[in-house]
Amino acid sequence: MTKLFWKMVWVACYIVATYFAFSQKMNAAIYWIAGTLLAQSIISLFYQFFTNRKKNNKF
């Protein structure tokens, strides 16, 4: 999966959070943003480890 794919996923998640915020569902918006931030950081961390692992195995 490419970085562009993940950026599109995060944009979609933030669009959902924006929808919740503008429809006066603030609790859902806050939980959605917190979950998105957590997922984004975990996936970014794994992506960083696995791409570095692939680069190091070439040598």
mmCIF file of the N, C-alpha and C atoms, coordinates in Angstrom:
data_MODEL
# 
_entry.id   MODEL 
# 
loop_
_atom_site.group_PDB 
_atom_site.id 
_atom_site.type_symbol 
_atom_site.label_atom_id 
_atom_site.label_alt_id 
_atom_site.label_comp_id 
_atom_site.label_asym_id 
_atom_site.label_entity_id 
_atom_site.label_seq_id 
_atom_site.pdbx_PDB_ins_code 
_atom_site.Cartn_x 
_atom_site.Cartn_y 
_atom_site.Cartn_z 
_atom_site.occupancy 
_atom_site.B_iso_or_equiv 
_atom_site.pdbx_formal_charge 
_atom_site.auth_seq_id 
_atom_site.auth_comp_id 
_atom_site.auth_asym_id 
_atom_site.auth_atom_id 
_atom_site.pdbx_PDB_model_num 
ATOM 1   N N  . MET A 1 1  ? 0.834   -1.181 0.000  1.00 0.00 ? 1  MET A N  1 
ATOM 2   C CA . MET A 1 1  ? 0.000   0.000  0.000  1.00 0.00 ? 1  MET A CA 1 
ATOM 3   C C  . MET A 1 1  ? 0.881   1.246  0.000  1.00 0.00 ? 1  MET A C  1 
ATOM 4   N N  . THR A 1 2  ? 0.425   2.231  -0.682 1.00 0.00 ? 2  THR A N  1 
ATOM 5   C CA . THR A 1 2  ? 1.236   3.435  -0.823 1.00 0.00 ? 2  THR A CA 1 
ATOM 6   C C  . THR A 1 2  ? 0.855   4.476  0.225  1.00 0.00 ? 2  THR A C  1 
ATOM 7   N N  . LYS A 1 3  ? 1.706   5.468  0.312  1.00 0.00 ? 3  LYS A N  1 
ATOM 8   C CA . LYS A 1 3  ? 1.425   6.567  1.241  1.00 0.00 ? 3  LYS A CA 1 
ATOM 9   C C  . LYS A 1 3  ? 0.195   7.346  0.803  1.00 0.00 ? 3  LYS A C  1 
ATOM 10  N N  . LEU A 1 4  ? -0.008  7.440  -0.503 1.00 0.00 ? 4  LEU A N  1 
ATOM 11  C CA . LEU A 1 4  ? -1.181  8.154  -1.006 1.00 0.00 ? 4  LEU A CA 1 
ATOM 12  C C  . LEU A 1 4  ? -2.469  7.481  -0.555 1.00 0.00 ? 4  LEU A C  1 
ATOM 13  N N  . PHE A 1 5  ? -2.494  6.157  -0.560 1.00 0.00 ? 5  PHE A N  1 
ATOM 14  C CA . PHE A 1 5  ? -3.671  5.423  -0.093 1.00 0.00 ? 5  PHE A CA 1 
ATOM 15  C C  . PHE A 1 5  ? -3.991  5.777  1.355  1.00 0.00 ? 5  PHE A C  1 
ATOM 16  N N  . TRP A 1 6  ? -2.973  5.771  2.206  1.00 0.00 ? 6  TRP A N  1 
ATOM 17  C CA . TRP A 1 6  ? -3.200  6.061  3.622  1.00 0.00 ? 6  TRP A CA 1 
ATOM 18  C C  . TRP A 1 6  ? -3.635  7.493  3.832  1.00 0.00 ? 6  TRP A C  1 
ATOM 19  N N  . LYS A 1 7  ? -3.100  8.424  3.052  1.00 0.00 ? 7  LYS A N  1 
ATOM 20  C CA . LYS A 1 7  ? -3.531  9.814  3.170  1.00 0.00 ? 7  LYS A CA 1 
ATOM 21  C C  . LYS A 1 7  ? -5.003  9.954  2.793  1.00 0.00 ? 7  LYS A C  1 
ATOM 22  N N  . MET A 1 8  ? -5.434  9.217  1.787  1.00 0.00 ? 8  MET A N  1 
ATOM 23  C CA . MET A 1 8  ? -6.843  9.253  1.400  1.00 0.00 ? 8  MET A CA 1 
ATOM 24  C C  . MET A 1 8  ? -7.722  8.656  2.490  1.00 0.00 ? 8  MET A C  1 
ATOM 25  N N  . VAL A 1 9  ? -7.259  7.601  3.145  1.00 0.00 ? 9  VAL A N  1 
ATOM 26  C CA . VAL A 1 9  ? -8.008  6.997  4.258  1.00 0.00 ? 9  VAL A CA 1 
ATOM 27  C C  . VAL A 1 9  ? -8.163  8.001  5.389  1.00 0.00 ? 9  VAL A C  1 
ATOM 28  N N  . TRP A 1 10 ? -7.077  8.712  5.733  1.00 0.00 ? 10 TRP A N  1 
ATOM 29  C CA . TRP A 1 10 ? -7.148  9.671  6.842  1.00 0.00 ? 10 TRP A CA 1 
ATOM 30  C C  . TRP A 1 10 ? -8.056  10.838 6.494  1.00 0.00 ? 10 TRP A C  1 
ATOM 31  N N  . VAL A 1 11 ? -8.019  11.294 5.255  1.00 0.00 ? 11 VAL A N  1 
ATOM 32  C CA . VAL A 1 11 ? -8.917  12.373 4.849  1.00 0.00 ? 11 VAL A CA 1 
ATOM 33  C C  . VAL A 1 11 ? -10.369 11.930 4.983  1.00 0.00 ? 11 VAL A C  1 
ATOM 34  N N  . ALA A 1 12 ? -10.662 10.700 4.579  1.00 0.00 ? 12 ALA A N  1 
ATOM 35  C CA . ALA A 1 12 ? -12.030 10.183 4.709  1.00 0.00 ? 12 ALA A CA 1 
ATOM 36  C C  . ALA A 1 12 ? -12.450 10.108 6.176  1.00 0.00 ? 12 ALA A C  1 
ATOM 37  N N  . CYS A 1 13 ? -11.542 9.684  7.039  1.00 0.00 ? 13 CYS A N  1 
ATOM 38  C CA . CYS A 1 13 ? -11.863 9.608  8.474  1.00 0.00 ? 13 CYS A CA 1 
ATOM 39  C C  . CYS A 1 13 ? -12.120 10.989 9.059  1.00 0.00 ? 13 CYS A C  1 
ATOM 40  N N  . TYR A 1 14 ? -11.340 11.970 8.658  1.00 0.00 ? 14 TYR A N  1 
ATOM 41  C CA . TYR A 1 14 ? -11.555 13.325 9.167  1.00 0.00 ? 14 TYR A CA 1 
ATOM 42  C C  . TYR A 1 14 ? -12.819 13.955 8.592  1.00 0.00 ? 14 TYR A C  1 
ATOM 43  N N  . ILE A 1 15 ? -13.211 13.559 7.394  1.00 0.00 ? 15 ILE A N  1 
ATOM 44  C CA . ILE A 1 15 ? -14.479 14.035 6.836  1.00 0.00 ? 15 ILE A CA 1 
ATOM 45  C C  . ILE A 1 15 ? -15.644 13.512 7.678  1.00 0.00 ? 15 ILE A C  1 
ATOM 46  N N  . VAL A 1 16 ? -15.564 12.265 8.108  1.00 0.00 ? 16 VAL A N  1 
ATOM 47  C CA . VAL A 1 16 ? -16.601 11.705 8.979  1.00 0.00 ? 16 VAL A CA 1 
ATOM 48  C C  . VAL A 1 16 ? -16.643 12.468 10.305 1.00 0.00 ? 16 VAL A C  1 
ATOM 49  N N  . ALA A 1 17 ? -15.480 12.774 10.858 1.00 0.00 ? 17 ALA A N  1 
ATOM 50  C CA . ALA A 1 17 ? -15.434 13.533 12.112 1.00 0.00 ? 17 ALA A CA 1 
ATOM 51  C C  . ALA A 1 17 ? -16.023 14.929 11.928 1.00 0.00 ? 17 ALA A C  1 
ATOM 52  N N  . THR A 1 18 ? -15.759 15.543 10.798 1.00 0.00 ? 18 THR A N  1 
ATOM 53  C CA . THR A 1 18 ? -16.326 16.861 10.514 1.00 0.00 ? 18 THR A CA 1 
ATOM 54  C C  . THR A 1 18 ? -17.836 16.789 10.400 1.00 0.00 ? 18 THR A C  1 
ATOM 55  N N  . TYR A 1 19 ? -18.331 15.741 9.774  1.00 0.00 ? 19 TYR A N  1 
ATOM 56  C CA . TYR A 1 19 ? -19.779 15.553 9.675  1.00 0.00 ? 19 TYR A CA 1 
ATOM 57  C C  . TYR A 1 19 ? -20.411 15.462 11.070 1.00 0.00 ? 19 TYR A C  1 
ATOM 58  N N  . PHE A 1 20 ? -19.794 14.660 11.943 1.00 0.00 ? 20 PHE A N  1 
ATOM 59  C CA . PHE A 1 20 ? -20.313 14.541 13.306 1.00 0.00 ? 20 PHE A CA 1 
ATOM 60  C C  . PHE A 1 20 ? -20.308 15.894 14.012 1.00 0.00 ? 20 PHE A C  1 
ATOM 61  N N  . ALA A 1 21 ? -19.240 16.663 13.830 1.00 0.00 ? 21 ALA A N  1 
ATOM 62  C CA . ALA A 1 21 ? -19.134 17.959 14.513 1.00 0.00 ? 21 ALA A CA 1 
ATOM 63  C C  . ALA A 1 21 ? -20.207 18.929 14.028 1.00 0.00 ? 21 ALA A C  1 
ATOM 64  N N  . PHE A 1 22 ? -20.444 18.977 12.735 1.00 0.00 ? 22 PHE A N  1 
ATOM 65  C CA . PHE A 1 22 ? -21.417 19.921 12.203 1.00 0.00 ? 22 PHE A CA 1 
ATOM 66  C C  . PHE A 1 22 ? -22.859 19.466 12.399 1.00 0.00 ? 22 PHE A C  1 
ATOM 67  N N  . SER A 1 23 ? -23.058 18.195 12.687 1.00 0.00 ? 23 SER A N  1 
ATOM 68  C CA . SER A 1 23 ? -24.416 17.722 12.962 1.00 0.00 ? 23 SER A CA 1 
ATOM 69  C C  . SER A 1 23 ? -24.708 17.683 14.464 1.00 0.00 ? 23 SER A C  1 
ATOM 70  N N  . GLN A 1 24 ? -23.900 18.411 15.234 1.00 0.00 ? 24 GLN A N  1 
ATOM 71  C CA . GLN A 1 24 ? -24.084 18.572 16.679 1.00 0.00 ? 24 GLN A CA 1 
ATOM 72  C C  . GLN A 1 24 ? -23.942 17.267 17.464 1.00 0.00 ? 24 GLN A C  1 
ATOM 73  N N  . LYS A 1 25 ? -23.150 16.352 16.972 1.00 0.00 ? 25 LYS A N  1 
ATOM 74  C CA . LYS A 1 25 ? -22.862 15.103 17.687 1.00 0.00 ? 25 LYS A CA 1 
ATOM 75  C C  . LYS A 1 25 ? -21.410 15.163 18.162 1.00 0.00 ? 25 LYS A C  1 
ATOM 76  N N  . MET A 1 26 ? -21.162 16.025 19.131 1.00 0.00 ? 26 MET A N  1 
ATOM 77  C CA . MET A 1 26 ? -19.793 16.308 19.545 1.00 0.00 ? 26 MET A CA 1 
ATOM 78  C C  . MET A 1 26 ? -19.104 15.116 20.204 1.00 0.00 ? 26 MET A C  1 
ATOM 79  N N  . ASN A 1 27 ? -19.843 14.331 20.989 1.00 0.00 ? 27 ASN A N  1 
ATOM 80  C CA . ASN A 1 27 ? -19.214 13.165 21.614 1.00 0.00 ? 27 ASN A CA 1 
ATOM 81  C C  . ASN A 1 27 ? -18.727 12.184 20.558 1.00 0.00 ? 27 ASN A C  1 
ATOM 82  N N  . ALA A 1 28 ? -19.550 11.926 19.567 1.00 0.00 ? 28 ALA A N  1 
ATOM 83  C CA . ALA A 1 28 ? -19.138 11.018 18.493 1.00 0.00 ? 28 ALA A CA 1 
ATOM 84  C C  . ALA A 1 28 ? -17.953 11.594 17.728 1.00 0.00 ? 28 ALA A C  1 
ATOM 85  N N  . ALA A 1 29 ? -17.951 12.904 17.501 1.00 0.00 ? 29 ALA A N  1 
ATOM 86  C CA . ALA A 1 29 ? -16.844 13.544 16.784 1.00 0.00 ? 29 ALA A CA 1 
ATOM 87  C C  . ALA A 1 29 ? -15.542 13.417 17.560 1.00 0.00 ? 29 ALA A C  1 
ATOM 88  N N  . ILE A 1 30 ? -15.608 13.630 18.864 1.00 0.00 ? 30 ILE A N  1 
ATOM 89  C CA . ILE A 1 30 ? -14.401 13.543 19.683 1.00 0.00 ? 30 ILE A CA 1 
ATOM 90  C C  . ILE A 1 30 ? -13.858 12.118 19.698 1.00 0.00 ? 30 ILE A C  1 
ATOM 91  N N  . TYR A 1 31 ? -14.733 11.140 19.881 1.00 0.00 ? 31 TYR A N  1 
ATOM 92  C CA . TYR A 1 31 ? -14.283 9.743  19.876 1.00 0.00 ? 31 TYR A CA 1 
ATOM 93  C C  . TYR A 1 31 ? -13.744 9.346  18.507 1.00 0.00 ? 31 TYR A C  1 
ATOM 94  N N  . TRP A 1 32 ? -14.380 9.820  17.450 1.00 0.00 ? 32 TRP A N  1 
ATOM 95  C CA . TRP A 1 32 ? -13.939 9.474  16.097 1.00 0.00 ? 32 TRP A CA 1 
ATOM 96  C C  . TRP A 1 32 ? -12.552 10.068 15.834 1.00 0.00 ? 32 TRP A C  1 
ATOM 97  N N  . ILE A 1 33 ? -12.346 11.318 16.236 1.00 0.00 ? 33 ILE A N  1 
ATOM 98  C CA . ILE A 1 33 ? -11.037 11.951 16.028 1.00 0.00 ? 33 ILE A CA 1 
ATOM 99  C C  . ILE A 1 33 ? -9.968  11.240 16.854 1.00 0.00 ? 33 ILE A C  1 
ATOM 100 N N  . ALA A 1 34 ? -10.291 10.896 18.092 1.00 0.00 ? 34 ALA A N  1 
ATOM 101 C CA . ALA A 1 34 ? -9.314  10.195 18.937 1.00 0.00 ? 34 ALA A CA 1 
ATOM 102 C C  . ALA A 1 34 ? -8.957  8.835  18.338 1.00 0.00 ? 34 ALA A C  1 
ATOM 103 N N  . GLY A 1 35 ? -9.942  8.106  17.869 1.00 0.00 ? 35 GLY A N  1 
ATOM 104 C CA . GLY A 1 35 ? -9.677  6.815  17.240 1.00 0.00 ? 35 GLY A CA 1 
ATOM 105 C C  . GLY A 1 35 ? -8.884  6.944  15.962 1.00 0.00 ? 35 GLY A C  1 
ATOM 106 N N  . THR A 1 36 ? -9.192  7.969  15.181 1.00 0.00 ? 36 THR A N  1 
ATOM 107 C CA . THR A 1 36 ? -8.455  8.193  13.937 1.00 0.00 ? 36 THR A CA 1 
ATOM 108 C C  . THR A 1 36 ? -7.006  8.547  14.216 1.00 0.00 ? 36 THR A C  1 
ATOM 109 N N  . LEU A 1 37 ? -6.775  9.403  15.198 1.00 0.00 ? 37 LEU A N  1 
ATOM 110 C CA . LEU A 1 37 ? -5.401  9.764  15.549 1.00 0.00 ? 37 LEU A CA 1 
ATOM 111 C C  . LEU A 1 37 ? -4.614  8.562  16.054 1.00 0.00 ? 37 LEU A C  1 
ATOM 112 N N  . LEU A 1 38 ? -5.247  7.739  16.871 1.00 0.00 ? 38 LEU A N  1 
ATOM 113 C CA . LEU A 1 38 ? -4.575  6.536  17.370 1.00 0.00 ? 38 LEU A CA 1 
ATOM 114 C C  . LEU A 1 38 ? -4.257  5.574  16.232 1.00 0.00 ? 38 LEU A C  1 
ATOM 115 N N  . ALA A 1 39 ? -5.228  5.328  15.366 1.00 0.00 ? 39 ALA A N  1 
ATOM 116 C CA . ALA A 1 39 ? -5.000  4.425  14.230 1.00 0.00 ? 39 ALA A CA 1 
ATOM 117 C C  . ALA A 1 39 ? -3.925  4.978  13.303 1.00 0.00 ? 39 ALA A C  1 
ATOM 118 N N  . GLN A 1 40 ? -3.951  6.273  13.074 1.00 0.00 ? 40 GLN A N  1 
ATOM 119 C CA . GLN A 1 40 ? -2.970  6.894  12.195 1.00 0.00 ? 40 GLN A CA 1 
ATOM 120 C C  . GLN A 1 40 ? -1.560  6.737  12.748 1.00 0.00 ? 40 GLN A C  1 
ATOM 121 N N  . SER A 1 41 ? -1.396  6.936  14.029 1.00 0.00 ? 41 SER A N  1 
ATOM 122 C CA . SER A 1 41 ? -0.065  6.822  14.620 1.00 0.00 ? 41 SER A CA 1 
ATOM 123 C C  . SER A 1 41 ? 0.425   5.376  14.641 1.00 0.00 ? 41 SER A C  1 
ATOM 124 N N  . ILE A 1 42 ? -0.453  4.430  14.937 1.00 0.00 ? 42 ILE A N  1 
ATOM 125 C CA . ILE A 1 42 ? -0.048  3.019  14.976 1.00 0.00 ? 42 ILE A CA 1 
ATOM 126 C C  . ILE A 1 42 ? 0.316   2.526  13.574 1.00 0.00 ? 42 ILE A C  1 
ATOM 127 N N  . ILE A 1 43 ? -0.503  2.843  12.596 1.00 0.00 ? 43 ILE A N  1 
ATOM 128 C CA . ILE A 1 43 ? -0.217  2.395  11.227 1.00 0.00 ? 43 ILE A CA 1 
ATOM 129 C C  . ILE A 1 43 ? 1.040   3.067  10.695 1.00 0.00 ? 43 ILE A C  1 
ATOM 130 N N  . SER A 1 44 ? 1.232   4.329  11.015 1.00 0.00 ? 44 SER A N  1 
ATOM 131 C CA . SER A 1 44 ? 2.448   5.016  10.594 1.00 0.00 ? 44 SER A CA 1 
ATOM 132 C C  . SER A 1 44 ? 3.685   4.377  11.217 1.00 0.00 ? 44 SER A C  1 
ATOM 133 N N  . LEU A 1 45 ? 3.586   3.993  12.475 1.00 0.00 ? 45 LEU A N  1 
ATOM 134 C CA . LEU A 1 45 ? 4.699   3.340  13.148 1.00 0.00 ? 45 LEU A CA 1 
ATOM 135 C C  . LEU A 1 45 ? 5.028   1.997  12.500 1.00 0.00 ? 45 LEU A C  1 
ATOM 136 N N  . PHE A 1 46 ? 4.011   1.163  12.267 1.00 0.00 ? 46 PHE A N  1 
ATOM 137 C CA . PHE A 1 46 ? 4.243   -0.126 11.607 1.00 0.00 ? 46 PHE A CA 1 
ATOM 138 C C  . PHE A 1 46 ? 4.766   0.053  10.192 1.00 0.00 ? 46 PHE A C  1 
ATOM 139 N N  . TYR A 1 47 ? 4.231   1.018  9.483  1.00 0.00 ? 47 TYR A N  1 
ATOM 140 C CA . TYR A 1 47 ? 4.684   1.279  8.122  1.00 0.00 ? 47 TYR A CA 1 
ATOM 141 C C  . TYR A 1 47 ? 6.158   1.658  8.123  1.00 0.00 ? 47 TYR A C  1 
ATOM 142 N N  . GLN A 1 48 ? 6.563   2.490  9.086  1.00 0.00 ? 48 GLN A N  1 
ATOM 143 C CA . GLN A 1 48 ? 7.952   2.901  9.191  1.00 0.00 ? 48 GLN A CA 1 
ATOM 144 C C  . GLN A 1 48 ? 8.853   1.702  9.486  1.00 0.00 ? 48 GLN A C  1 
ATOM 145 N N  . PHE A 1 49 ? 8.453   0.821  10.408 1.00 0.00 ? 49 PHE A N  1 
ATOM 146 C CA . PHE A 1 49 ? 9.272   -0.342 10.744 1.00 0.00 ? 49 PHE A CA 1 
ATOM 147 C C  . PHE A 1 49 ? 9.403   -1.304 9.572  1.00 0.00 ? 49 PHE A C  1 
ATOM 148 N N  . PHE A 1 50 ? 8.305   -1.570 8.878  1.00 0.00 ? 50 PHE A N  1 
ATOM 149 C CA . PHE A 1 50 ? 8.355   -2.559 7.815  1.00 0.00 ? 50 PHE A CA 1 
ATOM 150 C C  . PHE A 1 50 ? 9.046   -2.043 6.569  1.00 0.00 ? 50 PHE A C  1 
ATOM 151 N N  . THR A 1 51 ? 8.946   -0.765 6.253  1.00 0.00 ? 51 THR A N  1 
ATOM 152 C CA . THR A 1 51 ? 9.672   -0.246 5.098  1.00 0.00 ? 51 THR A CA 1 
ATOM 153 C C  . THR A 1 51 ? 11.160  -0.182 5.391  1.00 0.00 ? 51 THR A C  1 
ATOM 154 N N  . ASN A 1 52 ? 11.552  0.133  6.627  1.00 0.00 ? 52 ASN A N  1 
ATOM 155 C CA . ASN A 1 52 ? 12.974  0.120  6.977  1.00 0.00 ? 52 ASN A CA 1 
ATOM 156 C C  . ASN A 1 52 ? 13.518  -1.302 6.985  1.00 0.00 ? 52 ASN A C  1 
ATOM 157 N N  . ARG A 1 53 ? 12.705  -2.258 7.388  1.00 0.00 ? 53 ARG A N  1 
ATOM 158 C CA . ARG A 1 53 ? 13.137  -3.653 7.412  1.00 0.00 ? 53 ARG A CA 1 
ATOM 159 C C  . ARG A 1 53 ? 13.394  -4.160 5.996  1.00 0.00 ? 53 ARG A C  1 
ATOM 160 N N  . LYS A 1 54 ? 12.518  -3.800 5.060  1.00 0.00 ? 54 LYS A N  1 
ATOM 161 C CA . LYS A 1 54 ? 12.702  -4.213 3.673  1.00 0.00 ? 54 LYS A CA 1 
ATOM 162 C C  . LYS A 1 54 ? 13.947  -3.584 3.073  1.00 0.00 ? 54 LYS A C  1 
ATOM 163 N N  . LYS A 1 55 ? 14.205  -2.328 3.398  1.00 0.00 ? 55 LYS A N  1 
ATOM 164 C CA . LYS A 1 55 ? 15.390  -1.655 2.872  1.00 0.00 ? 55 LYS A CA 1 
ATOM 165 C C  . LYS A 1 55 ? 16.666  -2.271 3.432  1.00 0.00 ? 55 LYS A C  1 
ATOM 166 N N  . ASN A 1 56 ? 16.656  -2.642 4.707  1.00 0.00 ? 56 ASN A N  1 
ATOM 167 C CA . ASN A 1 56 ? 17.846  -3.216 5.333  1.00 0.00 ? 56 ASN A CA 1 
ATOM 168 C C  . ASN A 1 56 ? 18.125  -4.629 4.860  1.00 0.00 ? 56 ASN A C  1 
ATOM 169 N N  . ASN A 1 57 ? 17.117  -5.378 4.420  1.00 0.00 ? 57 ASN A N  1 
ATOM 170 C CA . ASN A 1 57 ? 17.340  -6.739 3.953  1.00 0.00 ? 57 ASN A CA 1 
ATOM 171 C C  . ASN A 1 57 ? 17.947  -6.813 2.573  1.00 0.00 ? 57 ASN A C  1 
ATOM 172 N N  . LYS A 1 58 ? 18.002  -5.725 1.856  1.00 0.00 ? 58 LYS A N  1 
ATOM 173 C CA . LYS A 1 58 ? 18.590  -5.718 0.510  1.00 0.00 ? 58 LYS A CA 1 
ATOM 174 C C  . LYS A 1 58 ? 20.102  -5.838 0.556  1.00 0.00 ? 58 LYS A C  1 
ATOM 175 N N  . PHE A 1 59 ? 20.711  -5.486 1.676  1.00 0.00 ? 59 PHE A N  1 
ATOM 176 C CA . PHE A 1 59 ? 22.158  -5.490 1.737  1.00 0.00 ? 59 PHE A CA 1 
ATOM 177 C C  . PHE A 1 59 ? 22.710  -6.805 2.110  1.00 0.00 ? 59 PHE A C  1 
# 
